[in-house]
Amino acid sequence: MRTIPFLAVLLLGFMPLTASAQIAYSEDFEGEFPGPGQPAAVSYTYGGVGSGTDPFNPTFPQEISTDGLGEFQQAYKISFDTSAAADYYFFGLGMFAGFFGPDFRAGGGVEGGTEPGNWVFSADVRSEGAWGEVALRGNFVVYDPDYETTFGVDVNSDGDMVDGFDTYILPITLVDNGDGFTTNSFRLDAGTPTSSVAGDIPRFFDDATWVIQLFGGGGEYPFAVGNSITLDNLKIEFSEKPAAPGDYNNDGIVNLADYTVWRDNLGATVTLPNEGTDVTPGEVTAEDYAFWKSQFGNTAGTLLASVNVPEPSTVGLALLAMAAGVSVRRRHRG
C-alpha cells in the first residue's frame, strides 16, 4: 500500500489569560469571511509525485465552508484531488496561536493545570473519501523551548545551549463516524506519551508550547477525486479529571499498578488516594484490597460489569491475614 504523508500542525498558546480562564485554545472559524481562501494565521504546504514522467501538480483548495452547517455557522475545509498521484502526496497546515510561558500559563495558571489528565482536547471532524472512520492521526506535543538552558545539557551536541525539545508526545486519532460532524474528545493523558529526549521521562508543562500535529495518508484516503477534511470547534479546555475509586496510584484506571501501591503500603498508617468511602481511613488493610478488587478494571467515570482480578501471592495472603488480625484487635480494643 502506498503511503501518503499528510501533516497538519496546530501551535497553541500565546493568549494572555486571566487567572480564572480555563480554556487554553478555541477556534470555531466564525470570525472569517466565508468562501475560498485560507483562514487568518493559517499556512500550509503540499506536494507529491506522479506516475512515470507524468507530473503531479496537486492543489489543495481551502475555504471557510458553510456546507451542511446551520445558519451563521462556518468550518475550515480542505479538498484534495489525488487521482494523478503515484508514489505519494502530502500537504500540511499550521495554525499559530503563539506560546505559553511563565507569565501566561495555559488556563491562566489554574490549579491542576500541570496535570495533563485535567485538560480535554476536542474537535469536530467531517471527512469525505476516507477508507474508514479514521480521518486524521497525529500527536499532542508539549515543546520546551528552553530545554537545554534549563537542564544544562547539549542534547544535540551542536555546541550551544539554546535548543528546545519535545518533552511530551501523545498519539491521537480523530475519527468520523459518517453521520455529519463527529465530535472527538479526549484527555491529554489518554494513551502512552513519550519524549524526544533520550532518557527523559515525558513531562507535561502548562507554560510551554502546546502543539497538535495531524496527518493522514494512503491508509486513510484513496488516490481519488473528492477527498476532503473539514474541521470545526477546536478546543483545549481545563476540566478536572474525575476520580476512579480504588485507583491508588491516581492514574485514572484501577489496575495492577494499584495493587502494587496497596501491597507496598499494607499496614501503614496512611490514607491511599481514591480509597473507598469509610474503608479503614488512615490505615492500609485487607479491606482496602477487597475494595480495590471490587473496582478492578474501572476508569474514572466508568464501571465494568465483569473482570478477572489477580489474587495476592502467598506472602500477600499472609500479610492480609496479619493486617486483618491487627484490624480486628484494634476494633476489640475500641
Secondary structure, 3 states (H helix, E strand, C coil): CCCCCCEEEEEECCCCCCCCCCEEEEECCCCCCCEECCCCCEEEEEEEEECCCCCCCCCCCEEEECCCCCCCCCEEEEEECCCCEEEEEEEEEEEECCCCECCECHHHCCCCCCCHHHEEEEEEEEEECCCCCEEEEEEEEEEECCHHHHHCCCCCCCCCCCCCEEEEEEEEEEECCCCCCEEEEEECCCCCCECCCCCCCCCCCCCCEEEEEEECCCCCCCCCCCEEEEEEEEEEEECCCCCCCCCCCCCCECCHHHHHHHHHHCCCCCCCCCCCCCCCCCCCCHHHHHHHHHHCCCECCCCCCCCCCCCCCHHHHHHHHHHHHHHHHHHHHC
